[in-house]
Amino acid sequence: MRGKSESVEHYRVLALFSKFYNKWFVASVENFPWKFDVKNARVLARMVKKTGSNYQEVELKEGGDWGPSQIFCVKNYSDILDVDSTLVEM
């Protein structure tokens, strides 16, 4: 990939999805399979920036550093590197 770079960023989960009978459904936190090797799980996430011990939502601006597909994204749960279950105020 010429001209592309990768970086690891922080995200806040907005929704969890599980696949049943070849269709995607919103999953509850209690029923979500919290294993990294699961193939039938996805998350809707929003990018946040960590400053000290707080998190700030990254703004979507025209001509900004990040595009809409980086700030709001749906990813397979297996693509997630680490999960921090700490509740933080936004």
Backbone as CSV, one residue per row, in Angstrom:
resi,resn,N_x,N_y,N_z,CA_x,CA_y,CA_z,C_x,C_y,C_z
1,MET,0.839,-1.183,0.000,0.000,0.000,0.000,0.883,1.244,0.000
2,ARG,0.944,1.873,-1.085,1.766,3.064,-1.196,1.038,4.280,-0.631
3,GLY,1.741,5.077,0.176,1.173,6.311,0.703,0.219,6.133,1.870
4,LYS,0.093,4.930,2.392,-0.815,4.695,3.523,-0.004,4.381,4.764
5,SER,-0.558,4.743,5.907,0.105,4.437,7.169,-0.918,3.867,8.145
6,GLU,-0.421,3.179,9.145,-1.276,2.585,10.170,-0.942,3.185,11.512
7,SER,-1.974,3.303,12.357,-1.765,3.734,13.730,-2.814,3.053,14.607
8,VAL,-2.497,2.909,15.868,-3.424,2.320,16.834,-4.065,3.468,17.601
9,GLU,-5.398,3.499,17.609,-6.142,4.584,18.246,-7.088,4.015,19.294
10,HIS,-7.644,4.898,20.117,-8.616,4.523,21.146,-10.025,4.728,20.595
11,TYR,-10.918,3.790,20.923,-12.299,3.879,20.488,-13.232,3.574,21.649
12,ARG,-14.426,4.142,21.581,-15.482,3.860,22.544,-16.552,3.054,21.812
13,VAL,-16.983,1.968,22.391,-17.989,1.111,21.763,-19.357,1.755,21.908
14,LEU,-20.053,1.888,20.775,-21.405,2.443,20.778,-22.461,1.345,20.712
15,ALA,-22.162,0.261,19.982,-23.117,-0.841,19.856,-22.364,-2.133,19.570
16,LEU,-22.964,-3.237,19.968,-22.411,-4.563,19.736,-23.355,-5.318,18.802
17,PHE,-22.797,-6.103,17.898,-23.606,-6.857,16.940,-23.188,-8.318,16.946
18,SER,-24.171,-9.218,16.845,-23.937,-10.654,16.726,-24.693,-11.163,15.507
19,LYS,-24.163,-12.215,14.907,-24.771,-12.777,13.706,-25.500,-14.074,14.048
20,PHE,-26.784,-14.136,13.688,-27.611,-15.326,13.866,-28.356,-15.581,12.564
21,TYR,-28.330,-16.813,12.103,-29.030,-17.193,10.876,-28.690,-16.267,9.706
22,ASN,-27.416,-15.949,9.570,-26.870,-15.150,8.473,-27.381,-13.702,8.453
23,LYS,-27.818,-13.175,9.591,-28.252,-11.780,9.708,-27.618,-11.170,10.943
24,TRP,-27.317,-9.867,10.876,-26.694,-9.154,11.997,-27.756,-8.498,12.862
25,PHE,-27.611,-8.669,14.192,-28.547,-8.093,15.160,-27.766,-7.357,16.246
26,VAL,-28.380,-6.319,16.812,-27.776,-5.629,17.950,-27.799,-6.593,19.128
27,ALA,-26.659,-6.729,19.787,-26.526,-7.669,20.905,-26.504,-6.904,22.221
28,SER,-26.999,-7.532,23.260,-26.905,-6.930,24.589,-25.526,-7.241,25.165
29,VAL,-25.103,-6.443,26.101,-23.782,-6.618,26.711,-23.690,-7.966,27.417
30,GLU,-24.767,-8.391,28.067,-24.761,-9.654,28.801,-24.622,-10.861,27.879
31,ASN,-25.176,-10.789,26.668,-25.153,-11.925,25.743,-24.040,-11.848,24.706
32,PHE,-23.202,-10.825,24.770,-22.147,-10.669,23.773,-21.000,-11.638,24.064
33,PRO,-20.487,-12.345,23.039,-19.385,-13.297,23.260,-18.050,-12.559,23.408
34,TRP,-17.610,-12.322,24.616,-16.390,-11.538,24.880,-15.146,-12.401,24.722
35,LYS,-14.929,-12.933,23.527,-13.735,-13.715,23.216,-13.145,-13.156,21.936
36,PHE,-11.825,-13.076,21.860,-11.186,-12.482,20.692,-11.199,-13.378,19.465
37,ASP,-11.469,-14.665,19.606,-11.469,-15.555,18.447,-12.863,-15.741,17.847
38,VAL,-13.826,-14.940,18.257,-15.196,-15.043,17.759,-15.281,-14.427,16.365
39,LYS,-15.937,-15.132,15.444,-16.093,-14.636,14.073,-17.423,-13.931,13.870
40,ASN,-18.406,-14.215,14.717,-19.759,-13.684,14.531,-20.039,-12.472,15.404
41,ALA,-19.059,-11.616,15.599,-19.267,-10.443,16.454,-18.619,-9.215,15.824
42,ARG,-19.321,-8.094,15.893,-18.807,-6.811,15.406,-19.163,-5.717,16.404
43,VAL,-18.427,-4.616,16.318,-18.702,-3.468,17.175,-18.801,-2.203,16.328
44,LEU,-19.700,-1.308,16.724,-19.754,0.041,16.176,-19.003,0.908,17.164
45,ALA,-17.974,1.596,16.702,-17.106,2.334,17.618,-16.915,3.773,17.146
46,ARG,-16.587,4.655,18.111,-16.302,6.060,17.838,-14.940,6.383,18.400
47,MET,-14.127,7.076,17.612,-12.765,7.404,18.021,-12.759,8.430,19.152
48,VAL,-11.911,8.167,20.138,-11.698,9.100,21.239,-10.195,9.342,21.384
49,LYS,-9.856,10.481,21.970,-8.456,10.831,22.205,-8.211,10.824,23.706
50,LYS,-7.170,10.141,24.131,-6.860,10.052,25.554,-5.944,11.201,25.944
51,THR,-6.366,11.965,26.940,-5.554,13.051,27.484,-5.473,12.826,28.987
52,GLY,-4.321,12.375,29.457,-4.171,12.031,30.871,-4.992,10.810,31.182
53,SER,-5.907,10.927,32.140,-6.781,9.800,32.475,-8.184,9.978,31.888
54,ASN,-8.390,11.028,31.094,-9.693,11.308,30.498,-9.682,11.023,29.008
55,TYR,-10.873,10.849,28.466,-11.049,10.639,27.029,-11.918,11.757,26.470
56,GLN,-11.569,12.252,25.307,-12.355,13.259,24.609,-12.738,12.706,23.247
57,GLU,-13.983,12.910,22.826,-14.392,12.455,21.502,-13.683,13.285,20.440
58,VAL,-13.207,12.627,19.403,-12.551,13.308,18.295,-13.632,13.918,17.418
59,GLU,-13.475,15.202,17.077,-14.470,15.891,16.261,-14.281,15.550,14.790
60,LEU,-15.392,15.407,14.105,-15.375,15.203,12.664,-15.451,16.574,12.010
61,LYS,-14.320,17.006,11.419,-14.255,18.328,10.801,-13.885,18.196,9.333
62,GLU,-14.444,19.086,8.518,-14.070,19.112,7.104,-12.606,19.545,7.000
63,GLY,-11.815,18.763,6.306,-10.393,19.058,6.177,-9.589,18.689,7.414
64,GLY,-10.183,17.926,8.339,-9.493,17.539,9.565,-8.540,16.375,9.342
65,ASP,-7.933,15.932,10.426,-6.964,14.835,10.352,-7.614,13.492,10.057
66,TRP,-8.870,13.312,10.460,-9.542,12.022,10.347,-10.792,12.145,9.508
67,GLY,-11.074,11.119,8.723,-12.286,11.075,7.916,-13.409,10.375,8.650
68,PRO,-14.621,10.395,8.090,-15.767,9.769,8.744,-15.585,8.274,8.984
69,SER,-14.908,7.589,8.064,-14.746,6.141,8.229,-13.723,5.787,9.302
70,GLN,-12.896,6.748,9.729,-11.978,6.502,10.837,-12.611,6.868,12.176
71,ILE,-13.428,7.895,12.211,-14.034,8.330,13.474,-15.171,7.391,13.883
72,PHE,-16.043,7.043,12.936,-17.111,6.077,13.183,-16.826,4.856,12.333
73,CYS,-16.729,3.681,12.938,-16.419,2.487,12.152,-17.072,1.250,12.759
74,VAL,-17.325,0.281,11.890,-17.803,-1.030,12.303,-16.659,-1.998,12.040
75,LYS,-16.230,-2.692,13.082,-15.088,-3.600,12.982,-15.452,-4.968,13.527
76,ASN,-14.802,-5.985,12.986,-14.924,-7.328,13.551,-14.283,-7.317,14.928
77,TYR,-14.862,-8.064,15.834,-14.330,-8.102,17.195,-12.917,-8.689,17.220
78,SER,-12.601,-9.537,16.260,-11.259,-10.119,16.197,-10.193,-9.097,15.802
79,ASP,-10.591,-7.930,15.248,-9.643,-6.869,14.881,-9.219,-6.017,16.072
80,ILE,-9.898,-6.158,17.209,-9.611,-5.348,18.386,-8.386,-5.902,19.096
81,LEU,-7.453,-5.013,19.445,-6.215,-5.437,20.089,-6.357,-5.599,21.592
82,ASP,-7.133,-4.713,22.244,-7.250,-4.742,23.703,-8.576,-4.106,24.102
83,VAL,-9.158,-4.592,25.192,-10.411,-4.046,25.706,-10.174,-3.564,27.118
84,ASP,-10.521,-2.293,27.373,-10.442,-1.731,28.712,-11.878,-1.550,29.186
85,SER,-12.258,-2.261,30.211,-13.654,-2.219,30.660,-13.907,-1.131,31.698
86,THR,-12.981,-0.202,31.849,-13.167,0.879,32.804,-14.218,1.852,32.296
87,LEU,-15.144,2.213,33.159,-16.138,3.221,32.787,-15.531,4.595,32.964
88,VAL,-15.675,5.434,31.957,-15.120,6.784,32.020,-16.206,7.777,31.671
89,GLU,-16.105,8.965,32.226,-17.046,10.034,31.890,-16.591,10.688,30.606
90,MET,-17.545,10.971,29.754,-17.228,11.602,28.473,-17.656,13.044,28.504
